Amino acid sequence: MEGPLVDMVYCSVESLFAFYKEHSRLKGFGVLKKTSKKRGCEYARYVSFACDKSRKPTAKNYSKRIDCKCKVNCVVLLDGSCRVTTVTTEHNHELQPSLTRFFGCHRKISKALKRKLEAYDITGIRPAKNIRLLEVQAGGPDRMGCTPKDCRNYIFQQRRMRTLACDAAIIQKFFALMQMKDDEFFYVIDTDNVDRLRNPAIYTPTRRYQ
């Protein structure tokens, strides 16, 4: 629960961000990263981690942006490590530890969870039962690390990917058959490393087919 302190040194900016992000999850607020790069410098010299409500309000984002002053500033050293220079812990809004799993910066589908979601979907388990099963295995929805909507979106995304892979195979088989019938027929299909369509199929016949 204790966040970064002034003059603390971390091995990298990423390690400090990971530590502060976990601190914010336990305390009940979201975080965002800001960098400042001096002219002529190859890397960001100064880095700030602030509450996600720190930006000044606008007409469109008056409820999300309330100019919260909570933040951690650090300076990046030559060896890649970083030293905390200033820390502000006061918030001008209520913290919500029980709701942090709904915050965008804290929502993440782990690799293990992705494998289970896809495997259960392939076996024919409906998305609702699929997600409920994983919630029970994790010990409750709050231990999933993401929301049911995130899981459902991932399931449907993988379904589309599998469909594209089938479509690519069918199209390629059809074009190969046409080429066997006509030696002057030429086609090109762009696929990725798992045979999914990466770009629309491009074929250039030398004459028109009705």
C-alpha positions in Angstrom: 0.0 0.0 0.0 3.0 2.3 0.5 3.8 4.0 -2.8 7.2 5.3 -4.1 9.1 7.7 -1.9 11.4 10.6 -2.8 15.0 9.5 -3.6 14.1 5.9 -4.2 16.0 4.5 -7.2 14.6 1.8 -9.5 16.4 -0.2 -12.1 14.3 1.1 -14.9 11.3 3.3 -15.7 9.2 0.2 -16.4 9.9 -1.3 -13.0 8.8 1.9 -11.3 5.7 2.1 -13.4 4.8 -1.5 -12.6 5.3 -0.8 -8.9 3.2 2.4 -8.9 0.6 0.7 -11.1 0.2 -2.1 -8.5 0.1 0.5 -5.7 -2.7 2.4 -7.5 -4.7 -0.8 -8.0 -4.6 -1.5 -4.3 -5.4 2.1 -3.4 -8.3 2.4 -5.9 -7.3 4.7 -8.7 -5.9 4.5 -12.3 -2.6 5.8 -13.6 -1.2 7.2 -16.8 2.4 7.9 -18.0 3.8 11.2 -19.2 7.3 11.8 -20.6 9.4 14.8 -21.3 12.2 14.8 -23.8 14.8 17.5 -24.1 16.0 18.7 -27.5 19.0 16.7 -28.7 18.5 13.9 -26.1 17.9 10.4 -27.5 15.6 9.3 -24.6 13.0 10.8 -22.3 14.9 12.6 -19.5 11.9 13.1 -17.1 9.0 10.8 -16.6 5.8 11.4 -14.6 3.2 8.9 -13.4 -0.1 10.6 -12.6 -3.6 9.7 -11.6 -5.8 9.1 -14.7 -8.0 12.0 -13.5 -5.1 14.4 -13.5 -5.9 16.1 -16.8 -7.8 19.3 -16.8 -11.5 19.0 -17.5 -13.0 19.8 -20.9 -16.5 20.0 -22.2 -16.4 16.4 -23.4 -14.6 14.9 -20.4 -15.7 16.9 -17.4 -16.5 13.7 -15.4 -13.2 11.9 -16.2 -10.8 14.8 -15.9 -10.9 16.7 -12.7 -7.3 18.0 -12.5 -6.2 15.6 -9.7 -2.7 16.5 -8.4 -1.6 13.0 -7.3 1.6 12.1 -9.2 5.1 10.7 -9.1 8.0 12.5 -10.9 11.3 10.8 -11.7 14.5 11.6 -13.6 16.1 9.0 -15.8 19.8 8.4 -15.1 22.5 7.6 -17.7 22.5 3.9 -16.9 18.8 3.6 -17.5 17.7 3.5 -13.9 15.5 6.3 -12.5 15.3 8.2 -9.3 12.1 9.5 -7.7 12.2 13.3 -7.3 8.8 14.4 -6.1 5.7 12.5 -4.8 2.2 13.9 -4.4 -0.3 11.5 -2.7 -3.4 13.7 -2.3 -6.4 13.1 -4.5 -9.4 15.4 -5.0 -11.7 12.5 -5.6 -12.9 9.3 -3.8 -10.8 6.2 -4.2 -12.5 3.0 -5.2 -10.4 -0.1 -4.5 -13.3 -2.5 -5.1 -13.8 -1.1 -8.6 -10.2 -1.0 -9.9 -10.7 -4.1 -12.0 -13.0 -2.0 -14.2 -10.3 0.7 -14.8 -8.7 0.5 -18.3 -5.1 0.5 -17.0 -5.7 -2.4 -14.7 -7.7 -4.6 -17.1 -5.6 -7.3 -18.7 -6.3 -10.8 -20.1 -3.3 -13.0 -19.1 -1.8 -15.5 -21.6 -3.1 -18.4 -19.5 -6.6 -17.0 -19.4 -6.5 -16.4 -23.2 -5.5 -20.1 -23.8 -8.4 -21.3 -21.6 -11.0 -19.0 -23.2 -10.0 -20.2 -26.7 -9.8 -23.9 -25.7 -13.2 -23.9 -24.0 -14.7 -22.1 -27.0 -13.3 -24.6 -29.5 -14.9 -27.4 -27.4 -18.3 -25.9 -27.8 -18.8 -24.2 -24.4 -21.0 -21.1 -24.8 -19.3 -17.8 -23.9 -21.4 -17.2 -20.8 -20.6 -20.6 -19.3 -17.0 -20.3 -20.5 -16.5 -17.1 -18.6 -18.4 -18.3 -15.5 -16.3 -21.5 -15.4 -13.1 -19.4 -15.4 -14.5 -17.1 -12.7 -15.1 -20.1 -10.5 -11.5 -21.4 -11.2 -10.0 -18.0 -10.4 -11.9 -17.7 -7.1 -14.4 -15.0 -8.2 -14.9 -12.3 -10.8 -12.7 -9.8 -9.0 -9.7 -12.2 -9.3 -10.0 -12.5 -13.1 -8.0 -9.3 -13.9 -10.5 -8.3 -16.5 -14.2 -7.9 -17.0 -16.6 -10.5 -18.6 -17.0 -8.1 -21.6 -13.2 -8.3 -22.2 -13.4 -12.1 -22.2 -16.4 -12.1 -24.5 -14.7 -9.7 -26.9 -11.6 -11.9 -27.0 -13.7 -15.0 -27.7 -15.4 -13.4 -30.6 -12.1 -12.0 -31.9 -10.6 -15.5 -31.9 -13.6 -16.9 -33.7 -13.2 -14.3 -36.5 -9.5 -15.2 -36.7 -10.3 -18.9 -37.1 -12.9 -18.0 -39.8 -10.4 -16.0 -41.7 -8.0 -18.9 -41.7 -10.7 -21.2 -43.1 -11.6 -18.6 -45.7 -8.0 -18.3 -46.8 -7.7 -22.0 -47.3 -11.0 -22.2 -49.3 -10.1 -19.2 -51.5 -6.6 -20.6 -52.2 -8.1 -24.0 -53.1 -10.6 -22.4 -55.5 -8.0 -20.3 -57.2 -5.7 -23.4 -57.5 -8.5 -25.3 -59.2 -9.1 -22.4 -61.7 -5.3 -22.3 -62.4 -5.4 -26.1 -63.2 -8.2 -25.4 -65.7 -6.5 -22.4 -67.3 -2.7 -22.0 -67.3 -3.1 -18.3 -68.0 -4.9 -17.6 -64.8 -2.7 -15.9 -62.1 -3.5 -15.2 -58.5 -1.8 -13.8 -55.3 -3.0 -14.3 -51.7 -1.4 -12.5 -48.8 -1.5 -14.6 -45.6 0.3 -14.4 -42.2 2.4 -17.1 -40.5 -0.8 -19.1 -39.5 -2.4 -18.9 -43.0 -4.9 -16.2 -42.1 -5.8 -13.6 -44.7 -3.7 -10.5 -44.0 -5.0 -8.5 -47.1 -7.8 -9.2 -49.5 -7.0 -11.8 -52.1 -5.7 -10.3 -55.3 -6.1 -12.2 -58.5 -5.3 -11.1 -62.1 -6.8 -13.3 -64.8 -5.5 -12.6 -68.3 -9.1 -12.6 -69.6 -12.6 -12.1 -68.2 -14.6 -14.9 -66.6 -18.3 -14.6 -66.6 
